[in-house]
Amino acid sequence: MKKAYAKTNGLLNGIELQSAKYRVIYGVMMALLILLSLACLIPILWVFLSGFKTPAEMNSIPPTLLPSEYSFEKVREIWNKINFFKYFKNTMLEIIGALIFDIVLNGFAGYVLSRLRPLGSALLETLVFGTMLLPSVSMVPLYMTFVDMPIVHANLTGSFLPLWLQAGCNAFNIMLFRNFFNGIPMDYLEAARIDGCSSIGIFVKIILPLSKPILVVETIFCVINSWKNFMWPYLILGSTGKETISILLYTISSGTSGMNLTVPETMLVTMLSIIPPGIFYAVFSKQIMGGINMSGIKG
């Protein structure tokens, strides 16, 4: 009983749960959450089961829930048929490059605004964070910039560089870095400067080692955003052989892939694209939820 009274976490505490009225409310809330969870899980389960069905089972009326057999040989066949490894490799190249640009460029920008604060940094900070208010219409001039890069007049389409540059110029991530760096004591930085360490050296040797929490958060956000990114890879990479998994799924669903896949094979491809982020979330679920909380910190 004492444990029940001591329990105060959550919407209803232990004392309230002693009342029949609140127990009913609790039961209704749990039922709604279970239904919501099933609404999210059933489509994924349906994709998994449908991938092992035959075309006849997919078209049968009434539809069958379970396949007649589970042959994982089908997974190997579809992996080789569409060369899934190529799309997976391209997606990983996009993610790794975006992560490096994100941490180096956004992290150093946050370091400048938080700790170096040169002349005019207040105005610069306002302009950087003001870009978060720009509408999506900025996509057109940004794409034209990548097609004809000013000064050098180079066409960056067909490469991962535009995608990496966008990851390295993110005002929201700069804000996250700046807010976290604000909490690092200046004593560490001043001691390093007395020892002759440069500003870049302080960033590499002092700031980054003390910033593991925000680096984990940025890594998680970067991986998630890069994996689900479709529009920019589709515009930039096109049909260059560097297509990512998101482009593969679109071409298959639109019938422009030229692969002539059956519905069960399409479901298997979808299943293969779901597995990596599912494993990623299962491993880093605690950090992902903590990252959502950290993204709301105030500077």
C-alpha positions as MATLAB code, in Angstrom:
seq = 'MKKAYAKTNGLLNGIELQSAKYRVIYGVMMALLILLSLACLIPILWVFLSGFKTPAEMNSIPPTLLPSEYSFEKVREIWNKINFFKYFKNTMLEIIGALIFDIVLNGFAGYVLSRLRPLGSALLETLVFGTMLLPSVSMVPLYMTFVDMPIVHANLTGSFLPLWLQAGCNAFNIMLFRNFFNGIPMDYLEAARIDGCSSIGIFVKIILPLSKPILVVETIFCVINSWKNFMWPYLILGSTGKETISILLYTISSGTSGMNLTVPETMLVTMLSIIPPGIFYAVFSKQIMGGINMSGIKG';
ca = [
       0.000    0.000    0.000;
       2.800    2.390    0.867;
       4.363    1.777   -2.537;
       1.077    2.599   -4.249;
       0.773    5.866   -2.307;
       4.386    6.740   -2.955;
       3.973    6.302   -6.702;
       3.516    9.780   -8.173;
       4.967    9.376  -11.680;
       2.586    9.626  -14.618;
      -0.735   11.296  -15.230;
      -2.430    9.472  -12.330;
      -0.647    8.846   -9.052;
      -1.041    5.944   -6.644;
      -3.571    7.723   -4.444;
      -5.895    8.509   -7.348;
      -5.720    4.927   -8.587;
      -7.356    3.786   -5.337;
     -10.582    5.347   -6.608;
     -12.821    3.288   -8.909;
     -13.468    6.318  -11.108;
      -9.794    6.873  -11.808;
      -9.199    3.166  -12.378;
     -11.851    3.282  -15.119;
     -10.138    6.313  -16.661;
      -6.824    4.478  -16.465;
      -8.308    1.420  -18.161;
      -9.822    3.507  -20.973;
      -6.508    5.294  -21.518;
      -4.616    1.992  -21.688;
      -7.160    0.563  -24.138;
      -6.783    3.593  -26.408;
      -2.996    3.345  -26.277;
      -3.135   -0.351  -27.142;
      -5.422    0.364  -30.107;
      -3.101    3.132  -31.270;
      -0.100    0.799  -30.996;
      -1.905   -1.877  -33.007;
      -2.792    0.684  -35.672;
       0.945    1.383  -36.047;
       2.132   -2.239  -35.859;
      -0.477   -4.030  -37.989;
       0.635   -2.441  -41.313;
       4.250   -3.469  -40.602;
       3.139   -7.000  -39.703;
       1.005   -7.156  -42.859;
       3.999   -6.154  -45.017;
       6.146   -8.837  -43.380;
       3.553  -11.591  -43.863;
       2.642  -10.520  -47.393;
       6.254  -10.723  -48.494;
       6.220  -14.511  -48.036;
       2.922  -15.077  -49.825;
       2.565  -16.197  -53.409;
       0.842  -13.931  -55.968;
      -2.164  -16.277  -55.856;
      -2.429  -15.883  -52.078;
      -2.209  -12.103  -52.398;
      -5.085  -12.048  -54.885;
      -7.253  -14.651  -53.151;
     -10.766  -13.732  -51.993;
     -11.260  -13.744  -49.087;
      -7.660  -12.678  -48.395;
      -5.452  -14.952  -46.335;
      -3.726  -13.632  -43.240;
      -0.797  -16.061  -43.049;
       1.330  -17.340  -45.941;
       1.359  -21.055  -46.707;
       5.128  -21.209  -46.084;
       7.962  -19.007  -44.831;
      10.841  -19.327  -47.262;
      13.689  -16.966  -46.452;
      15.188  -17.963  -49.770;
      12.796  -15.381  -51.220;
      14.607  -12.675  -49.267;
      17.960  -13.692  -50.753;
      16.463  -13.831  -54.242;
      14.918  -10.360  -54.071;
      18.131   -8.977  -52.491;
      20.106  -10.156  -55.516;
      17.395   -9.382  -58.079;
      17.226   -5.672  -57.308;
      20.835   -5.376  -56.072;
      19.585   -4.045  -52.740;
      23.132   -3.740  -51.404;
      23.844   -0.938  -53.897;
      20.961    1.160  -52.595;
      21.878    0.362  -48.990;
      25.500    1.377  -49.633;
      24.399    4.660  -51.240;
      22.127    5.399  -48.297;
      24.959    4.735  -45.833;
      27.287    7.021  -47.823;
      24.691    9.769  -47.608;
      24.270    9.220  -43.848;
      28.001    9.101  -43.032;
      28.803   12.205  -45.076;
      25.838   14.103  -43.651;
      26.891   13.152  -40.117;
      30.453   14.399  -40.626;
      29.282   17.699  -42.129;
      26.653   18.075  -39.399;
      29.051   17.662  -36.470;
      31.956   19.624  -37.987;
      30.103   22.588  -39.531;
      27.055   22.926  -37.281;
      29.093   22.069  -34.206;
      31.761   24.658  -34.966;
      29.103   27.275  -35.791;
      27.454   26.591  -32.426;
      30.870   26.857  -30.765;
      31.493   30.254  -32.386;
      28.101   31.618  -31.320;
      28.346   30.155  -27.822;
      31.970   30.643  -26.769;
      33.976   32.741  -29.223;
      31.256   35.351  -29.829;
      33.165   37.620  -32.245;
      32.039   41.137  -33.119;
      28.564   41.040  -34.681;
      27.797   37.558  -33.349;
      24.427   38.723  -31.980;
      23.332   39.857  -35.447;
      24.751   36.708  -37.007;
      22.857   34.564  -34.499;
      19.613   36.360  -35.322;
      20.145   35.865  -39.064;
      21.014   32.162  -38.671;
      18.009   31.365  -36.535;
      15.829   33.561  -38.752;
      16.403   31.102  -41.579;
      14.232   28.643  -39.647;
      11.267   30.867  -40.561;
      11.873   30.654  -44.314;
       9.126   28.783  -46.203;
       9.763   25.705  -48.308;
       9.749   27.913  -51.437;
      13.509   28.227  -50.800;
      13.870   24.772  -52.389;
      13.809   26.244  -55.918;
      16.646   28.791  -55.542;
      18.632   26.248  -53.523;
      18.326   23.678  -56.295;
      19.361   26.293  -58.883;
      22.397   27.037  -56.718;
      23.426   23.385  -56.783;
      22.943   23.236  -60.554;
      25.189   26.273  -61.080;
      27.327   26.910  -58.000;
      28.160   30.619  -57.770;
      31.758   31.758  -58.362;
      33.043   28.318  -59.417;
      30.045   27.643  -61.714;
      30.119   23.923  -60.972;
      27.174   21.561  -61.300;
      26.931   19.585  -58.044;
      23.987   17.431  -59.078;
      24.734   13.755  -59.403;
      26.886   13.748  -56.253;
      26.238   13.475  -52.519;
      27.874   16.842  -51.798;
      24.641   18.934  -51.938;
      23.003   16.550  -49.455;
      26.012   16.768  -47.148;
      26.116   20.563  -47.404;
      22.467   20.812  -46.396;
      23.163   18.671  -43.340;
      26.073   20.970  -42.452;
      23.990   24.156  -42.736;
      21.096   23.447  -40.382;
      20.021   26.322  -38.137;
      18.130   24.027  -35.767;
      21.216   21.855  -35.198;
      23.347   24.960  -34.699;
      20.897   26.031  -32.005;
      21.152   22.639  -30.289;
      24.959   22.790  -30.270;
      25.008   26.382  -29.067;
      22.581   25.692  -26.231;
      24.582   22.679  -25.075;
      27.930   24.486  -25.316;
      26.509   27.284  -23.150;
      26.521   24.809  -20.260;
      30.250   24.016  -20.518;
      32.229   26.025  -17.908;
      34.471   28.713  -19.359;
      37.208   27.708  -16.895;
      38.108   24.721  -19.077;
      38.421   26.871  -22.164;
      40.448   29.596  -20.416;
      42.834   27.019  -18.939;
      43.377   25.494  -22.377;
      43.950   28.931  -23.893;
      46.558   29.741  -21.227;
      48.343   26.518  -22.190;
      48.560   27.811  -25.751;
      45.671   25.899  -27.316;
      44.075   27.566  -30.332;
      40.336   28.056  -30.788;
      40.154   25.083  -33.146;
      42.234   23.006  -30.740;
      39.861   23.885  -27.893;
      36.914   22.810  -30.023;
      38.516   19.474  -30.922;
      40.243   18.642  -27.635;
      37.921   20.227  -25.039;
      34.460   20.949  -26.429;
      33.791   17.767  -28.413;
      34.957   15.307  -25.700;
      32.670   17.068  -23.206;
      29.745   17.022  -25.633;
      29.043   13.304  -25.993;
      25.312   13.681  -25.083;
      24.606   16.223  -27.811;
      26.792   14.313  -30.286;
      24.675   11.200  -29.678;
      21.503   13.241  -30.185;
      22.810   14.799  -33.396;
      23.872   11.389  -34.676;
      20.414    9.962  -34.065;
      18.643   12.897  -35.713;
      21.019   12.852  -38.682;
      20.603    9.124  -39.280;
      16.802    9.311  -39.066;
      16.508   12.377  -41.309;
      18.960   11.024  -43.908;
      17.297    7.612  -44.046;
      13.831    9.014  -44.708;
      15.030   11.854  -46.955;
      13.484   11.470  -50.409;
      12.882   14.744  -52.219;
      16.437   16.089  -52.269;
      18.118   12.766  -53.132;
      15.550   12.347  -55.915;
      16.274   15.821  -57.293;
      20.051   15.711  -56.864;
      20.966   12.096  -57.593;
      18.347   11.271  -60.207;
      19.310    8.208  -62.269;
      23.043    8.390  -61.680;
      23.476    4.962  -60.070;
      23.719    6.610  -56.650;
      20.035    6.242  -55.786;
      19.156    5.681  -52.129;
      16.591    3.287  -50.681;
      13.904    5.982  -50.573;
      14.302    6.525  -54.331;
      14.182    2.775  -54.910;
      10.863    2.493  -53.068;
       9.410    5.380  -55.065;
      10.436    3.979  -58.446;
       9.007    0.575  -57.554;
       5.699    2.015  -56.331;
       5.396    4.299  -59.385;
       6.250    1.501  -61.821;
       9.268    3.324  -63.253;
      11.965    1.010  -61.881;
      11.747   -1.454  -64.779;
      12.194   -4.379  -62.377;
       8.773   -6.010  -62.959;
       8.317   -7.070  -59.343;
       5.288   -8.958  -58.105;
       3.301   -7.627  -55.162;
       4.928  -10.067  -52.670;
       8.367   -9.073  -53.964;
       7.471   -5.420  -53.512;
       6.457   -6.205  -49.937;
       9.809   -7.916  -49.357;
      11.668   -4.834  -50.599;
       9.589   -2.703  -48.252;
      10.389   -5.092  -45.406;
      14.121   -4.848  -46.152;
      13.891   -1.056  -46.009;
      12.072   -1.183  -42.656;
      14.489   -3.534  -40.868;
      17.555   -1.202  -40.532;
      15.689    1.759  -38.946;
      13.738   -0.721  -36.805;
      16.982   -2.167  -35.442;
      18.369    1.342  -35.011;
      15.344    2.400  -32.972;
      15.404   -0.771  -30.862;
      19.050   -0.168  -29.946;
      18.850    3.595  -29.377;
      15.232    4.059  -28.260;
      16.273    5.511  -24.901;
      18.638    7.997  -26.538;
      16.028    8.909  -29.155;
      13.473    9.806  -26.514;
      16.141   11.685  -24.565;
      17.113   13.510  -27.731;
      13.532   14.688  -28.239;
      13.609   16.130  -24.723;
      17.044   17.690  -25.267;
      15.886   19.370  -28.483;
      13.610   21.528  -26.341;
      16.311   22.886  -24.023;
      16.579   26.642  -23.646;
      19.740   28.599  -24.200;
];
